[in-house]
Amino acid sequence: MKKRKVWKYFCEYCGKGNCNPSYLSRHERHCTLNPNRECRMCALVGNTPLPIEALQVGIVATEGNEEGTAGSAIITGLRTLASGCPA
């Protein structure tokens, strides 16, 4: 029987694990929980991504609306702020 020590690396934002440090470094740059992430979709279509703080300000808590109405209003507002970026 052989025994060896293997390093496992974890994303600082979401906790995803992998044994390949270069893969995980790339994952961390694009992780959706990273507040300073590089959006791949924006880079693909040539948009300049907004910082996550700007998008969070666009979310307005709406109470008392029918179920589904508040969610669709938030999604529409976020799409406008993000210039239509689907990610």
Backbone as ProteinMPNN parsed JSONL, in Angstrom:
{"seq_chain_A": "MKKRKVWKYFCEYCGKGNCNPSYLSRHERHCTLNPNRECRMCALVGNTPLPIEALQVGIVATEGNEEGTAGSAIITGLRTLASGCPA", "coords_chain_A": {"N_chain_A": [[0.852, -1.174, 0.0], [0.505, 2.211, -0.814], [1.17, 5.504, 0.384], [0.453, 8.924, 0.342], [0.877, 12.471, 0.703], [-1.474, 14.901, -0.03], [-2.233, 18.089, -1.207], [-5.062, 20.119, -0.758], [-6.971, 22.695, -2.103], [-9.03, 25.529, -1.335], [-11.722, 27.669, -2.279], [-11.845, 31.02, -1.252], [-14.223, 32.345, -1.11], [-16.575, 30.815, -1.741], [-16.031, 28.266, -0.874], [-15.51, 26.086, -2.5], [-13.653, 23.211, -3.401], [-10.477, 21.981, -4.619], [-7.728, 20.129, -6.034], [-5.94, 21.314, -7.695], [-4.05, 24.125, -7.823], [-3.846, 26.216, -9.739], [-6.221, 26.05, -11.197], [-8.072, 26.641, -9.186], [-7.334, 29.227, -8.517], [-8.075, 30.599, -10.844], [-10.809, 30.084, -10.692], [-11.496, 31.554, -8.363], [-11.16, 34.212, -9.231], [-13.386, 34.532, -10.836], [-15.533, 33.769, -9.312], [-18.883, 33.79, -8.232], [-19.501, 34.707, -5.708], [-17.467, 36.375, -5.063], [-16.761, 39.657, -4.27], [-15.321, 41.387, -5.902], [-15.288, 40.299, -8.449], [-14.37, 39.174, -11.785], [-16.364, 39.49, -14.448], [-17.195, 37.082, -16.743], [-19.039, 37.064, -18.815], [-19.507, 39.771, -19.362], [-16.963, 40.466, -20.246], [-16.887, 38.957, -22.552], [-18.847, 40.101, -24.254], [-18.023, 42.701, -24.294], [-18.802, 44.613, -22.42], [-18.447, 46.874, -19.627], [-18.113, 45.726, -16.471], [-20.103, 46.478, -13.581], [-19.211, 47.319, -10.196], [-20.005, 45.071, -7.505], [-21.181, 46.351, -5.356], [-22.538, 48.507, -6.463], [-24.556, 47.205, -7.812], [-25.886, 46.018, -5.696], [-27.003, 48.206, -4.426], [-28.993, 48.793, -6.156], [-30.977, 46.985, -5.596], [-34.012, 47.047, -4.219], [-35.828, 46.633, -1.354], [-39.011, 45.385, -1.396], [-42.048, 45.267, 0.18], [-45.136, 43.663, 0.954], [-46.172, 43.282, -1.561], [-47.72, 41.222, -4.09], [-46.92, 37.742, -4.359], [-44.075, 37.097, -6.3], [-44.271, 39.454, -7.808], [-42.608, 41.438, -6.633], [-40.119, 40.219, -6.924], [-39.788, 40.099, -9.733], [-39.657, 42.805, -10.349], [-37.3, 43.541, -9.087], [-35.45, 41.979, -10.519], [-35.743, 43.074, -13.093], [-34.82, 45.703, -12.619], [-32.152, 45.132, -11.904], [-31.195, 44.027, -14.31], [-31.279, 46.275, -15.942], [-29.411, 47.966, -14.657], [-27.109, 46.384, -14.991], [-26.62, 46.469, -17.66], [-27.896, 44.554, -19.234], [-26.48, 42.18, -18.822], [-26.407, 38.706, -18.542], [-25.264, 37.249, -16.517]], "CA_chain_A": [[0.0, 0.0, 0.0], [1.243, 3.473, -0.876], [0.529, 6.608, 1.077], [1.05, 10.205, -0.038], [0.204, 13.67, 1.204], [-2.018, 15.667, -1.144], [-2.781, 19.382, -0.8], [-6.35, 20.485, -1.331], [-7.146, 24.14, -2.022], [-10.429, 25.909, -1.236], [-12.083, 29.038, -2.636], [-12.076, 31.843, -0.064], [-15.552, 32.958, -1.17], [-17.689, 29.859, -1.732], [-15.622, 27.02, -0.242], [-15.284, 25.03, -3.474], [-12.332, 22.643, -3.221], [-9.827, 21.335, -5.759], [-6.312, 19.834, -5.791], [-5.144, 22.071, -8.658], [-4.076, 25.531, -7.389], [-4.065, 27.152, -10.843], [-7.657, 26.032, -11.49], [-8.81, 27.332, -8.132], [-7.025, 30.651, -8.645], [-8.951, 31.093, -11.914], [-12.178, 30.041, -10.17], [-11.697, 32.653, -7.418], [-11.302, 35.479, -9.975], [-14.706, 34.594, -11.462], [-16.528, 33.23, -8.38], [-20.019, 34.704, -8.1], [-19.53, 35.265, -4.356], [-16.348, 37.308, -4.944], [-17.286, 41.007, -4.501], [-14.536, 42.051, -6.949], [-15.097, 39.301, -9.504], [-14.287, 39.548, -13.195], [-17.493, 38.854, -15.115], [-16.807, 36.514, -18.036], [-20.026, 37.445, -19.838], [-19.236, 41.168, -19.726], [-15.734, 40.469, -21.038], [-17.197, 38.348, -23.845], [-19.608, 41.022, -25.105], [-17.371, 44.006, -24.306], [-19.339, 45.538, -21.414], [-17.651, 47.123, -18.428], [-18.958, 45.304, -15.35], [-20.215, 47.353, -12.415], [-18.872, 46.663, -8.921], [-21.154, 44.424, -6.879], [-21.836, 47.313, -4.465], [-23.465, 49.301, -7.274], [-25.717, 46.364, -8.109], [-26.624, 45.8, -4.453], [-27.769, 49.413, -4.147], [-30.162, 48.753, -7.036], [-31.999, 46.085, -5.065], [-34.856, 47.75, -3.251], [-36.74, 45.694, -0.7], [-40.428, 45.755, -1.525], [-42.882, 44.423, 1.032], [-46.568, 43.821, 0.787], [-46.6, 42.981, -2.926], [-48.089, 39.833, -4.32], [-45.769, 36.876, -4.568], [-43.567, 37.113, -7.673], [-44.217, 40.813, -8.347], [-41.409, 42.109, -6.127], [-38.967, 39.56, -7.525], [-39.62, 40.484, -11.134], [-39.245, 44.21, -10.362], [-35.883, 43.555, -8.717], [-34.698, 41.419, -11.648], [-35.759, 44.068, -14.167], [-33.92, 46.777, -12.212], [-30.77, 44.653, -11.987], [-30.837, 43.901, -15.728], [-31.026, 47.624, -16.445], [-28.126, 48.404, -14.092], [-26.006, 45.566, -15.495], [-26.601, 46.592, -19.124], [-28.389, 43.321, -19.839], [-25.583, 41.038, -18.609], [-27.19, 37.61, -17.962], [-24.578, 36.622, -15.37]], "C_chain_A": [[0.9, 1.241, 0.0], [0.449, 4.569, -0.191], [1.221, 7.885, 0.636], [0.201, 11.356, 0.498], [-0.228, 14.502, 0.004], [-2.611, 16.962, -0.587], [-4.108, 19.603, -1.489], [-6.557, 21.972, -1.07], [-8.635, 24.457, -2.044], [-10.616, 27.368, -1.609], [-12.385, 29.813, -1.35], [-13.499, 32.376, 0.007], [-16.68, 31.938, -1.035], [-17.334, 28.519, -1.097], [-15.402, 25.863, -1.202], [-13.853, 24.529, -3.335], [-11.811, 21.987, -4.477], [-8.363, 21.105, -5.397], [-5.393, 20.623, -6.71], [-5.176, 23.556, -8.287], [-4.314, 26.517, -8.526], [-5.543, 27.195, -11.242], [-8.414, 26.845, -10.451], [-8.525, 28.826, -8.13], [-7.908, 31.296, -9.715], [-10.409, 31.129, -11.442], [-12.44, 31.232, -9.253], [-11.864, 33.995, -8.119], [-12.715, 35.644, -10.514], [-15.832, 34.08, -10.553], [-17.652, 34.247, -8.167], [-20.135, 35.302, -6.698], [-18.374, 36.222, -4.098], [-16.864, 38.719, -5.218], [-16.538, 41.777, -5.591], [-14.309, 41.137, -8.144], [-15.008, 39.913, -10.89], [-15.394, 38.785, -13.916], [-17.07, 38.378, -16.499], [-17.773, 36.928, -19.142], [-19.799, 38.883, -20.294], [-17.972, 41.252, -20.585], [-16.0, 39.925, -22.439], [-17.903, 39.321, -24.783], [-19.047, 42.438, -25.101], [-17.957, 45.036, -23.365], [-18.32, 45.76, -20.304], [-18.511, 46.752, -17.233], [-18.957, 46.329, -14.22], [-19.736, 46.613, -11.17], [-20.144, 46.121, -8.271], [-21.901, 45.39, -5.954], [-22.853, 48.155, -5.222], [-24.715, 48.502, -7.601], [-26.554, 46.124, -6.849], [-27.465, 47.011, -4.085], [-29.052, 49.411, -4.977], [-31.273, 47.846, -6.543], [-32.771, 46.82, -3.972], [-35.842, 46.739, -2.667], [-38.17, 46.201, -0.822], [-41.251, 44.767, -0.721], [-44.345, 44.682, 0.72], [-47.057, 43.568, -0.63], [-47.007, 41.516, -3.033], [-46.831, 39.035, -4.612], [-45.35, 36.897, -6.043], [-43.428, 38.514, -8.237], [-42.95, 41.528, -7.911], [-40.158, 41.523, -6.766], [-38.733, 39.989, -8.953], [-39.204, 41.949, -11.254], [-37.762, 44.336, -10.031], [-35.031, 43.063, -9.879], [-34.64, 42.423, -12.795], [-34.813, 45.231, -13.849], [-32.454, 46.378, -12.306], [-30.312, 44.509, -13.437], [-30.516, 45.261, -16.326], [-29.676, 48.136, -15.951], [-26.939, 47.662, -14.701], [-25.903, 45.582, -17.01], [-26.964, 45.299, -19.818], [-27.503, 42.104, -19.659], [-26.366, 39.916, -17.939], [-26.538, 36.984, -16.734], [-24.779, 37.479, -14.152]], "O_chain_A": [[1.905, 1.308, 0.708], [-0.782, 4.56, -0.188], [2.449, 7.928, 0.563], [-1.005, 11.229, 0.713], [0.58, 14.775, -0.884], [-3.384, 16.944, 0.37], [-4.258, 19.305, -2.674], [-6.344, 22.452, 0.043], [-9.416, 23.754, -2.686], [-9.772, 28.209, -1.297], [-13.093, 29.321, -0.471], [-13.94, 32.815, 1.069], [-17.637, 32.169, -0.297], [-18.222, 27.718, -0.808], [-15.13, 24.749, -0.754], [-12.932, 25.329, -3.169], [-12.581, 21.496, -5.303], [-7.818, 21.807, -4.546], [-4.176, 20.602, -6.521], [-6.221, 24.193, -8.42], [-4.928, 27.562, -8.304], [-6.06, 28.258, -11.588], [-9.291, 27.64, -10.79], [-9.399, 29.616, -7.772], [-8.424, 32.397, -9.524], [-11.149, 32.065, -11.743], [-13.495, 31.86, -9.349], [-12.632, 34.837, -7.654], [-13.201, 36.769, -10.639], [-16.974, 33.97, -10.998], [-17.39, 35.429, -7.946], [-20.81, 36.316, -6.523], [-18.302, 36.823, -3.026], [-17.368, 38.966, -6.313], [-17.082, 42.732, -6.146], [-13.257, 41.192, -8.781], [-15.499, 41.014, -11.139], [-15.355, 37.557, -13.982], [-16.638, 39.177, -17.33], [-17.359, 37.121, -20.285], [-19.889, 39.178, -21.485], [-17.921, 42.023, -21.544], [-15.398, 40.39, -23.407], [-17.597, 39.365, -25.975], [-19.544, 43.295, -25.833], [-17.65, 46.222, -23.487], [-17.44, 44.93, -20.077], [-19.537, 47.389, -16.994], [-17.94, 46.964, -13.941], [-19.849, 45.389, -11.106], [-21.231, 46.661, -8.475], [-23.114, 45.269, -5.783], [-23.912, 48.483, -4.686], [-25.812, 49.058, -7.661], [-27.78, 46.038, -6.92], [-28.534, 46.862, -3.492], [-30.071, 49.959, -4.557], [-32.401, 47.932, -7.028], [-32.217, 47.165, -2.928], [-36.586, 46.081, -3.394], [-38.487, 47.313, -0.399], [-41.153, 43.557, -0.929], [-44.731, 45.767, 0.285], [-48.261, 43.635, -0.876], [-46.678, 40.693, -2.179], [-45.817, 39.576, -5.052], [-46.189, 36.733, -6.929], [-42.55, 38.752, -9.067], [-42.284, 42.159, -8.732], [-39.236, 42.261, -7.112], [-37.591, 40.22, -9.35], [-38.467, 42.3, -12.175], [-37.053, 45.147, -10.628], [-34.003, 43.663, -10.192], [-33.586, 42.599, -13.406], [-34.084, 45.691, -14.729], [-31.611, 47.17, -12.729], [-29.169, 44.833, -13.76], [-29.589, 45.389, -17.126], [-28.889, 48.676, -16.729], [-25.877, 48.253, -14.905], [-25.165, 44.782, -17.586], [-26.411, 44.977, -20.869], [-27.752, 41.077, -20.29], [-26.941, 40.131, -16.872], [-27.199, 36.262, -15.988], [-24.289, 37.143, -13.074]]}, "name": "protein", "num_of_chains": 1, "seq": "MKKRKVWKYFCEYCGKGNCNPSYLSRHERHCTLNPNRECRMCALVGNTPLPIEALQVGIVATEGNEEGTAGSAIITGLRTLASGCPA"}
